Amino acid sequence: MVNKVLVRPAWVKPSIRALPMRTLRQARNVHSTAKETAKDNSIETTHFGSKTVAKSEKEKLVGSVFSNVASKYDIMNDVMSLGIHRLWKDHFINKLDAGKRPNAKEPLHFIDVAGGSGDIAFGLLDHAEHKFYDKESTMHVVDINPDMLKEGEKRAMNQGKYFNDPRVKFLVQNGETLDQIESNSKDVYTVSFGIRNFTNIQAGLNTAYRVLKPGGIFYCLEFSKVDNPLVDTVYQQWSKVLPVLGSVVANDYDSYQYLVESIQKFPEPERFQSMIEKAGFQSAGYEPLTFGVCAIHWGIKT
Ligand SMILES: C[S@@+](CC[C@H](N)C(=O)[O-])C[C@H]1O[C@@H](n2cnc3c(N)ncnc32)[C@H](O)[C@@H]1O
């Protein structure tokens, strides 16, 4: 195997370490295998939380969960993470450190998938502006659920920023296909607490690879696997209490039950990393946060 050091785009921090890279031929093979696997995966059933449901039904069920929680989305996140999601999201944005550098010619083109609330999209644009005086980079905020997307737009309107802004577009799209997003058009693909809800996660990763330009980065924040037995015991107990809290805070037991189960069903970090590699990404890696309660995953398109 020929090992090369990956050439990263200048704005990808050194902390997102360059790992030995496969040869281009291997990379192409990995990518086509990923596509084949995605095709072969067209089985009839999948999981919805702990239940087995028809694949065609899952999208609707997930849709109704997020339509139910859309207007109470902040409360939901605060309840589920004890407010820590705000720290995770800040770290996610700071670690990526993306933005058009003052001497760069071209702005960056971001896409935030499953971005409903706008938390990540607006945070990324704020970071680019405050740190690099970047007011040119563009953002597509996409989500499968129009209700979630409306919450993001409402938030933009209320904060008086990124609403009716030609740089920022809100678009209803399934992250598995991103039909309206051109191939090789984006520099940064982010997805935060969204990909575990996809019916076909591998298809979502393959699509992320498709829409990114060579040199672009896939960058994901998602619940993960707790790596400390003591913390895990507490976490398991907390997971049992969550649906009850959901019913008290938002009068919605079932949606919270689904969210807990969807976390339990999500692949362990090593397996998720191998799915990212299967899609064709190089230099894939991850950073566990808060004893592995969640993790940041990344990969670079070569
Ligand atoms: C927990 S919210 C995360 C929202 C936001 N990214 C954040 O970090 O606060 C999950 C989002 O994933 C969206 N979603 C679920 N399946 C999707 C899919 N296949 N394509 C695009 N978005 C999807 C939901 O509609 C919902 O808005």
The ligand as a MOL file (V3000), in Angstrom:
LIG
                    3D

  0  0  0     0  0            999 V3000
M  V30 BEGIN CTAB
M  V30 COUNTS 27 29 0 0 0
M  V30 BEGIN ATOM
M  V30 1 C -32.5860 16.2870 16.2990 0
M  V30 2 S -32.9190 17.2840 14.8870 0 CHG=1
M  V30 3 C -31.3670 18.0990 14.6450 0
M  V30 4 C -31.5110 19.5270 14.1740 0
M  V30 5 C -30.2240 20.3340 14.1470 0
M  V30 6 N -29.2970 19.8260 13.1620 0
M  V30 7 C -29.5610 20.4370 15.4950 0
M  V30 8 O -28.4400 19.9380 15.6600 0
M  V30 9 O -30.1560 21.0270 16.3980 0 CHG=-1
M  V30 10 C -32.9350 16.0940 13.6160 0
M  V30 11 C -33.3560 16.6550 12.2750 0
M  V30 12 O -33.1210 15.6610 11.2730 0
M  V30 13 C -34.1120 15.8500 10.2700 0
M  V30 14 N -34.1170 14.6750 9.4030 0
M  V30 15 C -34.4790 13.4120 9.7170 0
M  V30 16 N -34.3550 12.5970 8.6570 0
M  V30 17 C -33.8780 13.3650 7.6390 0
M  V30 18 C -33.5170 13.1200 6.2880 0
M  V30 19 N -33.6270 11.8960 5.7590 0
M  V30 20 N -33.0700 14.1330 5.5340 0
M  V30 21 C -32.9530 15.3880 6.0590 0
M  V30 22 N -33.2770 15.6900 7.3310 0
M  V30 23 C -33.7270 14.6930 8.1080 0
M  V30 24 C -35.3630 16.0630 11.0950 0
M  V30 25 O -36.4180 16.5860 10.3430 0
M  V30 26 C -34.8300 17.0030 12.1770 0
M  V30 27 O -34.9680 18.3390 11.8080 0
M  V30 END ATOM
M  V30 BEGIN BOND
M  V30 1 1 1 2
M  V30 2 1 2 3
M  V30 3 1 2 10
M  V30 4 1 3 4
M  V30 5 1 4 5
M  V30 6 1 5 6
M  V30 7 1 5 7
M  V30 8 2 7 8
M  V30 9 1 7 9
M  V30 10 1 10 11
M  V30 11 1 11 12
M  V30 12 1 11 26
M  V30 13 1 12 13
M  V30 14 1 13 14
M  V30 15 1 13 24
M  V30 16 1 14 15
M  V30 17 1 14 23
M  V30 18 2 15 16
M  V30 19 1 16 17
M  V30 20 1 17 18
M  V30 21 2 17 23
M  V30 22 1 18 19
M  V30 23 2 18 20
M  V30 24 1 20 21
M  V30 25 2 21 22
M  V30 26 1 22 23
M  V30 27 1 24 25
M  V30 28 1 24 26
M  V30 29 1 26 27
M  V30 END BOND
M  V30 END CTAB
M  END
